[in-house]
Amino acid sequence: MMQFIHKYGSPRYYYQWSKGWQKWLSIITVVLLVIGLYQGFFVAPPDYQQGESYRIIFIHVPAAWMSMFVYMVMAFAGIMALVWRIKVAEIVVGECAILGASFTAMALITGMLWGKPMWGTYWVWDARLTSELVLLFLYFGVIALHGAFDDPRTGAKAASILAIVGVINIPIIKYSVEWWNTLHQPATVAKFDKPSMHISMLIPLLIMAVAFKTYFLSLLFMRSRSEVLAREKNASWVKEILKEQS
């Protein structure tokens, strides 16, 4: 198992096998986004309480889910970077921080736009909103630490430690609406009995959720492959690739 991880986590093999995945994930993302956006904005009926304004859910909810999902990926990569010192894992930590911060910012902005007609204000110090804002600051901290040192590996180590420690905020975000009295609505999809959403709304939401995940993975592969080339520019296999491309 460890031999497998070290082999396919090495910069050379990672660059090779991730190329095909990046291509297909990009295609799948485009297809799912077209279907999901069309179903969500043109096919799904208006909400009986919120009217047309609820449609921002098809962007807000997947972005909020991704803000937590990407953090868990980043923390796992941080463990691999610290324990097994895998170079690609160190790169993934930095790239996840940038992408995760983008998803978190998207979730906060769309949540504010949604909150204005629902709550009468763009922002309240609600437990869910506040913990999501803390998540954004954690991403910013990882980004700052990752680039704060002349040695990239030293920066990756410091960033990995912060990423792992910050995992404690994820269950706080997830269960904040259950632990505290908040304005944010409770879970409507991930419930033990059955979702509270009508199937005509649930299907496009789930399609958009998958689209956001494939979009993240395609971007992660693209950005990390570029960073691998930059860090390994003096390696013979990189010189061969650049020679073929020129």
Order of alpha helices (4+ residues) and beta strands (2+ residues): alpha-alpha-alpha-alpha-alpha-alpha-alpha-alpha-alpha
